[in-house]
Amino acid sequence: MKKEYLLTPGPTPVPDAVRLAEAQPIIHHRTAEHAEIFRRVSENLKLIFKTKNVVLTFASSGTGAMEGAIINTLSQGDKALVIRGGKFGERWAEICEVYGVRVIPVDVEWGDTAKPQVIEDCLNKEPDIKAVFTTLCETSTGTLSPIKEYGEIIKKRDNTLLVVDAISGLGACDIEVDNWNVDICVSGSQKGLMLPPGLAFASVNEKTWKFAETSNLPKYYFDWKKAKKSLETKGQTPYTPAISLVIALDQSLKMLKEEGIDNVLKRHNRLADATRAGIKALGLELLSKYPANAVTAVKVPDGIDGLELKKILDNKYGVKVAGGQAHLKGKIFRIAHLGYMGTFDIITAISAVEMTLKDMGHPVEIGKGVKSAEEILRG
Ligand SMILES: *Cc1c(COP(=O)(O)O)cnc(C)c1O
């Protein structure tokens, strides 16, 4: 028997109460019973997004909401600024290109973010840029972007939207959608919201709906106007929702509300601080210049095979972490502190890293990382 510990930045562990909610009998989605639940989750999601505007829910992975953000606001040939500092920033550009949206890239080194001034200069130079696409937590590098500062720049421009991928960030890294002038914020179920994969979300403000009037990109399932109308008039979705996941979401939102969203964020901050302290105490380095509270990316030390390290963590200790993507494959590993996680998930992660490095002949002092983490976790 090998006990498994899922410490990846999506999917993340699901609490028992949420799994049990998901196991409830299927109800029909064109009923008052389902409408009541769907209306309630749509309201409760607003607390997590910190918005008064509508939050739409789709049966898809998070990328579906990213695609929706593009096809509901832009037209072929429109210009979009895309901040690329990792795999998910790149995904914004890839979707834009598929639909014939012209990408103005702002490329930063993986682990870094774009300075707000760079974005402002770019918008001054090309004022017809219709949207800026960015990522709250770039999961591939564990990097937090200065969304609030981007919002200050973009709010002054009536013909430009700020679109944020908060798929891994939501519920771990603070984002105040309304106060920070985020026009569209997208997320998914399998990260901070403590659910299985399968739901995508998008908060959409009034400024965005004006763009939707002129957008001519093709859309059918991800037609946001239809989704909004169905929610507001009937408490429904235009097509069959992921009923079991919606019921599970009702439960996870109840738990997040009970803890209080700001306490949820504080918990993630403490877990992230402890992880970073434990890692540094082992003499390892973080990849990111601006580490996010959802996931910590750690550089594999010289002389250690990163793929082997990940394999030992998994095969010998049952600890699943994420590796590096693209050019960082084998060069970093990523420990999530995201969603349904607490003190002993961090102890487990740091302890397993210590033991694995020792197994691999790296000069680490067993217990040193755990000690540093514990000092913060006791806090
Ligand atoms: C996980 C993730 C995605 C992709 O979500 P899917 O649910 O796999 O489509 C996109 N962006 C970020 C930042 C993510 O962490």
The ligand as a Gaussian input file, in Angstrom:
#p B3LYP/6-31G(d) Opt

LIG

0 1
 C       -4.715000      25.194000     -14.975000
 C       -4.581000      26.496000     -15.667000
 C       -5.170000      26.735000     -16.918000
 C       -5.827000      25.669000     -17.725000
 O       -6.952000      25.224000     -17.195000
 P       -7.667000      23.913000     -17.806000
 O       -8.707000      23.717000     -16.752000
 O       -6.633000      22.838000     -17.852000
 O       -8.207000      24.282000     -19.107000
 C       -5.063000      27.985000     -17.471000
 N       -4.413000      28.959000     -16.846000
 C       -3.811000      28.767000     -15.649000
 C       -3.082000      29.899000     -15.023000
 C       -3.881000      27.534000     -15.036000
 O       -3.274000      27.338000     -13.860000

